[in-house]
Amino acid sequence: MKFMPELFTQSSARLGTLSELERTPDVVLETPLLMLYTKRGSVPHITKEVLEMITPEKLLLTMSLPTTFDMTDPVRQFKSIADFVGLKEYPVFLTMEDPAQPTVSGYNDEDTIAVWTRHGKQIINADGYMDIVEAFRPDFYLALYDSDTHSGSSSKRITKSVDRSIKMLDKCLTRHKASEVVRNKGIFGAVGGGYNTTAREMSIKNLEGKDLAGYVIDGLHNNGPETEKIPFQFVEDIVKHTISLLPQDKMRVTMGAWNPVTVINLIKLGVDLFDSSYPYLVTERSCALTFLYHHSETGESPMISISEKRYADDFTPICKDCKCLTCLNHTRAYLHHLYQTKELLGAVLLMIHNIHHYLEYFKEIRNSLRNGTFRELETKIYVIFAKNDTAN
């Protein structure tokens, strides 16, 4: 695995490339990168064939432990979890939590954490987790840690979280280095500590000198739709302080359904990887993203709800300049009809559009970094969402 960041003097935003992955050596990924969110190993509502029509790129998939835990035994019969779910051409990043689902607080113990699966609570320690990692053989994975902190966490809770995470990381690293199966995979360390700078510094100090592929800046929220509503100003100082203490040559990841304004601000601070749980949650609300297209002309909101009656006789696409399969072939009226009749195709078509739209957003961010127009794009996004007050 090779990560090559390009550093910028005018801001902390940066481009980079991720390449030379052991299982998919021909895949080259550009950062800032949108990783594709999956549930039970697949992109929700999307088959592999449709995914390849949305984008020919073999993007990094995020697979979360809560949604894949029950797959462990059958996956052992395959080369990897990617092979098991029929997406062997795609690199995989195994994470600890489902970013689209609120995480249940409590139930973590001295040496174990609680994983909430479809069949309820499962208790797991570092060795049990590494058994799963060796079965799944992801290209990257996050070491086991206690992530149960947020803005309201007490100092005692934060301290326990950091202490437990330090012990779990050390145990995972010992197994990682000794494993013939995953020692050439990338292992990430979690930076915890909630909103306490001292705890963050303690967490980072423990990560220093360890052979890690990168860092996940975590412990800022409990996942789910509520993450969308967190204003960037609320997390700015703690994220900026955290990044200032991390090595510049390693990947920086943050998970969660951050809204587009917060995303571009986090990129400005130097975050490299995000997941696509936000467009998934937008789809689940029967909404479609529109913020990239001509708002100064139309005055339309950056997101529309296809459930609204006004779209029943609107025979235009979601976005007239969008080149996704949905916009090229279907109208708002048809999508409204699918919503009214509760046809499963409605969610499929919305997911196609929303994933395409958000991938285009990240492409535009990367292009703006290359050509020096990042500030202009940043201002454009601020203005669009400020007028409609839907991001913060």
N, C-alpha and C positions, 0 to 999 in steps of 0.2 A: 504494500500500500504506500502510495506517495501523495502527499498533499503539498502543493506549491502555492502559497499565497503571494499576491502582489500587494505591497503596502503603499499607502498614500500618505503624503505629508499633510495635505490640506484637511483631512478628516480621518476618522478611524475606519470608514467604509472601505472595503477591499474586494478585489476579484481574486479568484483562485481556481486551481484545477485539482481534481481528485482522480487518480489513475493507478494503474498497475495493481488492481485487485486480484487476489489469488485465484478466485473462482471465475471471475469475468474480466480477464486481462484486457479485452478490447474495449471495455467501457471507459470513457473519459467523461467526467462530470464537471461542470462549471459551477462555481459558487460566486455569489449567494445562490443557494440551491433550495428549491421546493421539493422535499421528499414526499412521495405519495403515501398518504394515509391508507392503511388497510384495516379490515376487521375480519378476524378469523382467516387471515392469510390472503384475502382478496380485496381489491379496491371496491368499496360498496357500490352496488348496482351495475358494475362494469365487468364484462368478461374480458379475457385476455385479448381476443380479436378486436373488440371495440377499443380497448386501451391502446392497441397498436395503431388504430386509426386516429385516436386523439393526438398521439405523439409517437413518432418512430423511435424516440430516444428511450434507452433502457435506464430509466431513472431509479434512484435509490428508493426502495420500499421500506416504510417503517412498519414493523410488526410488533405488537405489544403483548407482553406476557399474559395479561388477563384474557385476551381474546384468542390466544393460541395454546394456553396451558393444557387443555384437554386433547391436544393433538400429539402430545409427546410420544406416546407408545406407537401409533402408526407411523410417525415421522422416522422412527428408528429403522424402518424398512427401506428408507430412501437415502440418497446421498446428502440431502439437506432439506430444510423446510421449503426452500424455493422449488425444489424438484417435486415435493409432495403436493404443492398447490398448483403446479403446472406453470410456474413463472421462473424457470431455471435460468433464463437469460438476464434476469434482473438481480442486482445486488440487494442485500437485505440488511437492515439495521434493527436489531432486537432491542426494545425499550421496556421499561418497567411498568408503565401505566398506559391506559387508553386515554389519549388527550381529549377525546370527544365525550368521555363519560366522567361525571363527577366522581372523585376518589373518596371513598369512605374513610373518615378519620378514625384514629385509634387502632387498637388490636396489634400494633407492632410491639415486639418484645425485645429482650436484650440481644438475642442472636437470630431472631426471625422477623419476617415481615408478613403481613396479610396480603394475599392476592385475591381479588374479588372476580371470580369467573362466572360463567353462565350458571354454574351449579353451586354457587355460594362461595364462602370463604375457604381459601386454602392457605395453610401456613407453610412457609418455606425458609430454609436457612441457606447459607452460602454454598455448601456442598450440594444440596438439592438443586439449587439454581444452576450451578455449573454442570450438573448432570443433564439438565434441560438444554443448556447451551451446547454441550457436546452432541446431543441428539439433533438439535436444529442446525448447527454449523452455520450461523449467520456470518456475513462478511464483516459486520461490526456488531458489537453489543455493549450494553451499558452494565457495568458492574452493579451487583446488588447493593442497595442503599435504602436508608430510611428517608423518604421524601415528604413525610407528613408535616409540612410547615407551610404557613401562609402569612398574610399580613397581620392576622390576629393571634398568632402563636406566642405563647409565653416564653420567657428566657429559658425556663427549665425544659420545655418541650424542644426548643431549638438546640440546646446543649446536648440533650439525649440523642437527637437526630444526628448531629455531627459526630458524636462519639461512636454511635453504632455504625454509622456509615464508614468511618475510618477502619473499624475492625472488619467489616464485611468486604471492603475493597481489598484489604491485605490478604484475606482468605481467597478471594476470587483471583487475585494476581498470582498467588502461589499455585493454584490449580491451573491457571492459564499457561504459565511458563512450563509446567510439567506435562501438559496435554499435547499429545501428538496430533490431535484432531483440530484444536483451535489456537494453538500457540502462534500461528502465522496470521490469525485474524486480528482485526483491530478491536482493542478494548478501550472503552471510554470511562472516565471517572466523573462522578457527579459532584458539582460544587453546590453544597447546601449552605444552610445558615439563615434561611428566611430573610428578613429585612434587617438583620443584625450584622453590621460590618465586621465586628470582632469575630463573630462566629464564621463569617465568610472567610476571613483571613486564616482562621484556624483550619478550615476545610481545605483551602488552597495550599497551605503549608504542608499538609499531609500528602498532597498530590505531587509536590515538587520532587523531581528526580526519578519519578516512576515512569516506566516505559508505556505511555498511554498514547492512543491515536488522537485523542482530543478530549474535550470537556463539555459536559452538559450543564448549563446554568439552570439550576432547578430550585425547588422549594419556594417559588413565588406565588403559587396558586394551587388549587385542588382540582384543576382540569374542568372539562365540561363547558357548556355555553357561557357560563359566567366569565370565563377568561376573555371573551370578546369585549366585555364592558370595561375591562381594566384600562384606565387612561395611561398613556405612555409616561406622563409626568409622575405617576405613582411608582413606577419601577425604574425610572431613569437613573437616579443616583446610585441605587444598589447595583444595577447592571454595569454602569460605567465604572464603578469602583472595582467590581469583580473582574471585568475585562482588563483593567489596568494592571492587575496582578498576574494575569495568565501569560504563558509564553506566546510570542507572536507567530511562531511557526506551526501551531497546532490548531485543529478545527474547533470552532465554538458553536455549540448547538443550543437552541432553546425549543422546548416542546410546548404545544398548546395552541388553542384556536385564537391566536392574536388577530386583531382586526388589521386591515391594510395600512392604516396610519401608524399603528404601533410597529408593524413589521418594518416599514421603511425607516422608522426611527431606530429600531434595534439594529438594522443593517448599518445605519450611520455610525453606530457605536462599535461595530465590528463583528456582529454575529454572522455566521456563515451558513448555517443550516436550519430550516424550519420544516414543520410537517403540514400536510394539507387537510387537517381536521376542520379548519375554518370553512372552506368551500363545501365540505361534506355536511356540516351543520346548517349552512345556508340552504342546501338542497333539501334537508330534512324538514325545513320550514316551508317548503314549496316556493322558495325564492330563487331569483336569478341575479347574478352580479352584472352590473352594467357600467361600473365606474371608469373604465378605460376609454369610453367612447363618447365624444362630442357633448359633454354636459353643458358647455358654454352656449351651445346652440339649442339644445332641447330643454334644458332646465330640469331634466328628469333626475330622480334620486339615484344614488350609486347602487341601489339594489331594488328590485321590484318583486312584489308578491303576486305570483301567477294565479293565486286564488281569488283575487279581486274581480268583481263583476265587470268592471270597465274593460277587461281584456277579452270578454266573450265575443266581441265583434272587431277585435284588433288583428288585422290580417298582415301584420308586419312581423319580422323576426324579433327575437329578444333584443338584438343589437344589429342594425343594418350593415355595419362594417365588420362584424365578427365572421370569421371563416370557419367556425366549428361546425360539426356535422348537424347539430340541432338548428343553428341559425340558417344554414344553407338549404335546409329541407323543410322546416316547420315554422309555424306562426305562433304568436302569443295566444291566439284564439284556440288553436289546437291543443296547446299545453293547458289552457284553462279547461277545455273539455276533458282532457285526461285527468285533471285534478278532480273535477266534478264527478266523474264516473269511477274514480279511485283505481284507475288503470296503473299497473306497475310500470308501464312504459313512461309515464310522466316523470317519475324519479330518475329513470335511466337518462332521459333526454336532458333534464336539468343538470344531472351530475356531469354529463358530457360537456355541457356548456360551462359550468362553473369550474371544472378542472382545467379546461382549455383556457378560460379567462384568467385564472390565477397563474397558470404556467406562463401566459403572455405577460402578466404583470412582472414576474421575476425576470423574464427575458428583457423587458423594458428597463428594469432596474440595472441589470448587467450592462446593457447597451449604454445607459446613461453614465455609468461609471467609466466605461471605455472612452466615450467621446466628451467627457467633461460637463455633462448636462444634468448631473445628479441633483443639484440644488433646484433646478427648474422643475424636474419631476417631483421632487419633494414638495415644492410649493403648490404644484398642480393638485397633488393628492390632498394636501391640507385644505385647499379651497373647496374641492369637491365635497369632502366630508363635513367641513365646517358649515357649508350652506344647508346641508341636510341633517347634520347633527346625529348621524347614525353610527359613527365609529367610536365615539367616546361619551 
